[in-house]
Amino acid sequence: MHYLKKNTKYSILAFLVLILFITISISTLAKTEVYFSLYDNPQILSTSSPKPEVQIININSASQDELTSILQISESLSRKIISLRDRLGGFKDPEDLLQFTEITDLEWQEWKEQGITIIVE
């Protein structure tokens, strides 16, 4: 009987060691998988954001659709821009767009961050 108790203790101990070993192995494999995922895809590790595609828009010749799609503005605002452009005979400076209350410095900054360059020619 004493022999069985001793064997049971060792069996339980061996079982617990096995569970510990399996847990450590799974944890190590999971970390390895994450490492290889990062290694295979260096963009994940990059702290810089991808450079946006540069888009140039000439506000003195752009159509309403171009103004709307490139600058991501409403159709009514693009109509206002074209109307003022026609009355003035063209804008002298890209910042002339800031006279529209709908366009703020925030939009101007977002356009720069998106790689949109506004020109007048």
N, C-alpha and C positions, 0 to 999 in steps of 0.2 A: 504494500500500500504506500509506504514511504517513497518507494521507487517511482510510482505513478505520479505522486504529487511533484516530485523533483522533475520528472519528464514534462509534466504539464506546464510548470513554471518556465522551463527552457523553451517549450513550444510557443507559449504566449510571448516570451521575450523575442524569440526569432521572428514571430509574426509581426510584432511591433517594429522591429528593426527593418523588416521587409517593407512595411508601410512607409516608414520614414525614408527609406531608400527610394521608393517609387515616387513619393512626394517631391523629394529633392531633384530627382531625374526629370520629372514633368516640369518643375519650375525652371530648371536649367534649360530644357528644350524650348520652353516658351520664350525665355530671354534670348536664346540663340535665334529663334525665328524672328523676333523683333529686330535683332541686330542685322540679320541678313536682309530683312525687308528694307531697313534703312540704307544698308550698303548697296542694294540693288537699285534703289531709287534715291539718288543724291538730292533730288529736288526737295524731299522731305526734310533733309538736314539743312537746306539753305535757309538762311535768315533773311535774305533779301527777296523781295517779291519780284516776280517776272516782269521784265520791262514791257510796257504796253506798246502796241503797234502805233507808230507815229502816223497821225492823220493831219493833213493840212487843209484848212478850209479858208477860201477867200470870200470874206463876207460881202465884197462888192460884186461878186459874180455868182455866188451860190444860189441854187434854186431853193424854193420853199421846202421841198423834200429833203435836200441835202442839209439845210439848216436844222430841220426837225430831227432827222436821223442821226447826224453826226454830233450835234450839240445836245441831243436829247431834250429838246424844248417842245412846247406845245405848238400846234399849228397856228393858233391865234398870235402867239408871240413871233413866230417866223413871218407871218403876214405883216405885223407891225414893223419888224426889222426891214423887210423889203420895201414897205411903204415909205419909211423914213429915208432909206437909202436912195430911193427914186427921187424924193423931194430934195435931198441934199446934193444929188449928183454923185453919190458915193461917200463912203466914210473916209476920213483922213487917217484914222488911227484905230487899231483893233479895240482899244479900251473905250471907244465911243459906244460900244454895246452896254457899258455900265450905266448909261443914262436911262436905260429901261429899268423900272423898279423891280421887274420880275427877275432881273439878272443881278446877282450880288457877287461880292468878292469870293464867297464860298463856292459858287458855281464856277467862277473863273479859276479858282484853285483846283477844283475837281477836274476841269478840262485839262489843266496842265498835268495833273497826276495820271490822267487817262491817255496822255500823249497827244492831245489835240492842240494843234498850233493854229491860231487865228491870224490871218494876214489880210492886208488890203493892197490891192494892185490896181 
